[in-house]
């Protein structure tokens, strides 16, 4: 469950006040966060257990005779225990725990924590399962070319956007960690774009829509966008096709493909590094201006004014998340992105280089 995974990950990383049955006490960590003291406390119990196994294998009948006997059915139930999902132990465990052989090992292990009916340790939820996403932010950049601009292509037109979005998504269990990204979401975004003016006008200047001139190269406008984020293997959205098709023939092979996509794709190109991640082709947005909220008007170079629509394809390159907060069912993150977009219209296509600052909030169901 998300709560079980989150609690496990939290205490593995931050540690827990551990008490062993023989009276020892230390701060225990787990998985890749284990410290030398964790090894020092684990080795004696492991050594005792393995030595009993080796002695029994070499013919020490005192080991065999001292072990409690169980039926074949009980042995099968013990073999089928999945420690990641089990909440209760099968019958017959009491005899094992009370035997002298088991006691020699168990006395060196950590006492289990209290249950939910007692004063138990706080639980934490992992970022898995369905969620609603709330986004707000702004984008600053320069638009190059297009819209019959006489300015050189290398001279950008400053531009700023305000963005507000709402989306839904899913974090797949087991593939959302600090180093993997198994999050899929679709988002509807509203955009308010500032007007654009040329920075320069070549001499002789016949179409002066610069900061000192009259009129705007591109008027301020409102747009509506759709944004999609999907882990990919090599090409944009390829996991949406490859993973389900593979699972039809081999479920485990399909799962491995999904894990591969979440862990950075082919070659690990999209793998997270600390708080940053290369996201080109992993996230894409399409914005349409002039379809809703009124149609903007463009003044052609011959002076004629026309209503127009345009389509913008947004491709962020790199993403950095310096601040992140998460409680039992909510996440809030400060997100920084750099990227490019293409503005496609009948007056000449333009290309934007931008930096985006946004707030990403999620509520998990």
C-alpha positions in Angstrom: 0.0 0.0 0.0 1.2 3.6 -0.4 1.3 4.1 3.4 3.3 0.9 3.9 5.8 1.9 1.2 6.1 5.5 2.4 6.6 4.5 6.0 9.3 1.9 5.0 11.1 4.5 2.8 11.0 7.2 5.4 12.4 5.3 8.3 15.0 3.6 6.0 16.3 7.0 5.2 15.8 8.9 8.5 16.3 6.0 10.9 14.3 4.6 13.8 14.9 4.2 17.5 15.5 0.4 17.6 15.4 -1.9 20.6 16.6 -5.5 20.4 15.2 -8.3 22.6 18.6 -8.5 24.4 18.4 -4.9 25.5 20.5 -3.1 22.9 19.4 0.2 21.5 20.6 2.1 18.5 19.3 4.2 15.5 18.6 1.7 12.7 18.5 2.6 9.0 17.7 0.4 6.1 18.3 -0.4 2.4 20.9 1.8 0.8 21.0 4.1 3.9 22.5 1.4 6.2 25.5 2.5 8.3 28.4 0.4 9.7 26.5 0.1 13.1 23.6 -1.5 11.3 25.9 -4.1 10.0 27.5 -4.6 13.4 24.1 -5.3 15.0 23.0 -7.6 12.2 26.0 -9.8 11.7 25.8 -11.7 15.1 22.2 -12.8 14.5 23.0 -13.8 10.9 26.2 -15.6 12.0 24.2 -17.6 14.6 21.5 -18.5 12.1 23.9 -19.6 9.4 26.1 -21.6 11.9 23.0 -23.6 12.9 22.2 -24.3 9.3 25.7 -25.4 8.5 25.9 -27.6 11.6 22.6 -29.3 10.7 23.8 -29.8 7.1 27.0 -31.4 8.4 25.0 -33.9 10.5 24.7 -32.3 13.9 21.5 -34.1 15.1 21.3 -31.9 18.2 20.3 -29.1 15.8 17.7 -31.2 14.1 16.3 -32.7 17.2 16.1 -29.3 18.9 14.1 -27.7 16.2 10.3 -27.8 16.5 8.4 -30.0 14.1 5.7 -28.7 11.8 3.4 -30.4 9.3 3.9 -30.3 5.5 1.0 -27.9 5.1 2.5 -25.5 7.7 5.8 -25.6 5.9 4.1 -24.7 2.6 2.4 -21.8 4.2 5.7 -20.5 5.6 7.3 -20.8 2.2 4.5 -18.6 0.7 4.8 -15.7 3.1 5.4 -12.4 1.3 6.9 -10.1 3.9 6.0 -7.1 1.7 2.2 -7.7 1.8 1.6 -10.0 4.8 0.0 -8.5 7.9 -0.3 -11.8 9.9 2.0 -14.8 10.4 0.6 -18.3 9.8 0.1 -20.7 12.7 3.0 -22.6 14.2 5.3 -19.5 14.7 5.0 -19.6 18.5 6.7 -23.0 18.7 9.6 -21.6 16.7 10.0 -18.5 18.7 10.1 -20.4 22.0 12.6 -23.0 20.9 16.2 -22.5 22.2 17.6 -22.5 18.7 15.3 -19.7 17.5 15.7 -17.7 20.7 19.5 -17.6 20.2 18.9 -15.7 16.9 15.7 -13.7 17.7 17.1 -12.3 20.9 19.5 -10.2 18.8 16.8 -8.9 16.4 14.8 -5.7 16.7 11.5 -5.7 18.7 8.5 -4.9 16.4 6.8 -1.6 16.6 3.5 -0.9 18.2 0.3 -1.3 16.2 -2.4 1.3 15.3 -4.3 0.7 18.6 -1.3 1.9 20.6 1.0 4.9 20.6 2.7 3.8 17.4 5.2 5.7 15.3 3.9 8.2 12.6 3.1 6.6 9.3 4.0 8.2 5.9 2.6 7.7 2.5 4.6 7.3 -0.7 3.7 9.2 -3.9 1.8 6.4 -5.6 -1.8 6.1 -6.8 -4.2 8.5 -8.4 -3.8 12.2 -7.8 -5.2 15.6 -8.8 -2.6 18.2 -9.9 -2.9 22.0 -9.4 -0.4 24.2 -11.2 0.4 27.9 -11.3 3.4 29.7 -12.7 4.9 32.0 -15.2 7.2 31.8 -18.2 9.7 34.3 -19.4 11.6 34.2 -22.7 12.3 35.6 -26.1 10.5 34.8 -29.3 12.6 34.6 -32.5 11.3 35.3 -36.0 7.8 34.9 -37.4 4.9 37.3 -37.6 6.4 39.2 -40.6 9.0 40.7 -38.3 11.8 42.7 -40.1 14.2 42.2 -37.2 17.1 39.8 -37.6 16.3 36.3 -36.6 18.8 36.5 -33.7 17.0 39.4 -32.1 14.4 38.1 -29.7 11.1 39.7 -28.8 10.7 39.6 -24.9 7.6 37.7 -23.8 6.0 36.7 -20.5 3.1 34.3 -19.8 1.0 33.5 -16.8 -0.2 29.9 -16.5 -2.8 28.1 -14.4 -3.6 24.4 -14.8 -5.5 21.5 -13.4 -4.8 17.9 -14.2 -5.1 14.3 -13.1 -2.5 11.6 -13.0 -1.1 8.4 -11.5 2.1 7.5 -9.7 2.8 3.8 -10.4 3.7 1.7 -7.4 7.3 0.7 -7.0 8.7 3.1 -9.6 8.4 6.5 -8.0 11.5 7.2 -5.9 14.3 9.9 -5.7 16.0 8.3 -8.8 13.0 7.1 -10.8 10.0 8.9 -12.3 6.9 6.7 -12.9 4.4 9.6 -12.9 1.9 10.1 -15.7 -0.4 13.1 -15.9 -2.6 15.0 -18.2 -3.3 18.7 -17.6 -5.6 21.5 -18.9 -3.9 24.9 -18.8 -5.0 28.4 -19.2 -2.4 30.9 -20.6 -2.3 34.7 -20.6 0.5 35.9 -22.9 1.9 39.4 -22.9 2.2 41.5 -26.1 5.5 41.3 -28.1 7.5 44.1 -29.6 10.7 44.0 -31.7 13.9 45.1 -30.0 15.4 46.4 -33.3 14.1 47.6 -36.6 16.6 47.6 -39.5 17.3 50.8 -41.4 15.3 51.9 -43.3 12.7 51.0 -40.7 9.3 50.6 -42.5 7.5 48.5 -39.9 8.4 50.1 -36.6 6.8 48.0 -33.9 9.6 48.3 -31.4 9.5 49.5 -27.8 9.7 53.1 -29.1 7.4 52.5 -32.0 3.7 52.2 -32.5 1.8 49.0 -32.1 2.6 45.5 -31.1 4.3 42.8 -33.2 2.1 40.2 -31.5 -0.9 41.4 -29.4 -1.5 40.1 -25.9 -3.8 37.0 -26.0 -5.3 34.2 -24.1 -4.9 30.5 -24.8 -5.9 27.1 -23.7 -3.4 24.2 -23.5 -3.2 20.5 -22.9 -0.1 19.1 -21.2 1.0 15.4 -21.0 3.8 13.8 -19.1 4.7 10.1 -19.7 7.9 8.2 -19.0 9.5 7.2 -22.3 12.0 4.6 -23.4 13.6 6.4 -26.4 10.9 8.3 -28.3 8.0 10.5 -27.1 5.2 8.4 -25.7 6.6 5.1 -26.9 6.0 3.5 -23.5 2.2 4.0 -24.0 2.4 1.5 -26.9 5.3 -0.7 -26.0 4.4 -1.5 -22.4 0.8 -2.6 -22.9 1.6 -4.6 -26.1 4.5 -6.4 -24.3 2.3 -7.2 -21.3 -0.2 -8.9 -23.5 2.4 -11.6 -24.3 4.7 -11.4 -21.2 3.5 -9.4 -18.2 6.8 -9.5 -16.4 8.7 -8.3 -19.5 6.2 -5.5 -19.9 6.7 -4.5 -16.2 10.5 -4.5 -16.8 10.0 -2.1 -19.7 7.9 0.2 -17.5 10.6 0.2 -14.9 13.2 0.9 -17.6 11.2 3.9 -18.7 10.8 5.2 -15.2 14.5 4.7 -14.5 15.6 7.0 -17.3 14.8 5.1 -20.4 17.3 3.6 -22.8 20.8 4.6 -21.7 19.5 6.3 -18.6 19.3 9.6 -20.5 16.2 10.8 -18.5 17.3 9.5 -15.1 17.1 12.0 -12.3 20.3 13.4 -10.9 19.7 14.8 -7.5 16.9 17.4 -7.9 17.3 17.8 -11.6 16.2 15.8 -14.6 16.4 15.9 -18.4 12.8 15.9 -19.6 12.9 16.5 -23.3 10.2 14.3 -25.0 9.0 13.1 -21.6 6.7 16.1 -21.2 5.0 18.1 -24.0 2.3 20.8 -24.1 0.1 22.1 -26.9 -1.4 25.6 -26.6 -4.0 27.0 -28.9 -4.5 30.8 -29.1 -7.6 32.4 -30.6 -9.9 29.3 -30.2 -11.5 30.5 -27.0 -11.5 33.7 -24.9 -11.7 35.9 -28.0 -9.7 35.9 -31.2 -6.6 38.2 -31.3 -6.1 40.6 -34.2 -2.8 40.8 -36.1 -1.8 43.9 -38.2 -0.1 42.7 -41.3 2.9 44.6 -42.8 0.5 46.1 -45.4 -1.6 47.6 -42.6 -4.6 45.2 -42.9 -5.8 43.8 -39.6 -6.9 40.2 -39.4 -8.2 37.9 -36.7 -5.9 34.9 -36.3 -5.3 31.7 -34.4 -2.0 29.9 -33.7 -0.8 26.7 -32.2 2.2 26.4 -29.9 4.1 23.2 -29.2 6.0 23.4 -25.9 9.0 21.1 -25.2 10.8 21.6 -21.9 14.4 20.4 -21.9 15.4 20.3 -18.3 13.6 20.5 -14.9 14.9 21.3 -11.5 12.9 21.0 -8.2 14.8 22.7 -5.4 11.9 22.7 -2.8 9.5 19.8 -2.1 7.1 19.2 0.8 5.0 16.0 1.2 2.7 14.9 4.0 0.3 12.0 4.1 -1.7 12.8 0.9 -0.4 16.2 -0.4 2.7 17.3 -2.3 3.9 20.8 -3.0 6.9 21.5 -5.2 8.7 24.5 -6.6 9.6 23.7 -10.2 12.1 25.4 -12.5 12.2 24.5 -16.3 14.0 25.6 -19.3 12.9 24.8 -22.8 11.7 25.8 -26.2 8.5 26.1 -28.1 7.3 26.6 -31.7 4.5 29.1 -32.5 2.9 28.0 -35.8 0.7 30.5 -37.6 0.1 31.8 -41.1 2.3 34.9 -40.7 5.5 33.1 -40.2 6.5 30.6 -37.5 8.2 31.8 -34.4 10.4 29.9 -31.9 10.6 30.7 -28.2 13.4 30.1 -25.7 12.1 30.3 -22.2 12.5 29.7 -18.4 9.5 28.6 -16.4 8.9 28.9 -12.6 5.9 27.1 -11.3 4.2 25.7 -8.2 3.2 22.0 -8.6 0.7 20.8 -6.0 -0.8 17.3 -5.9 -3.5 15.7 -3.8 -3.4 11.9 -3.7 -6.7 9.9 -3.4 
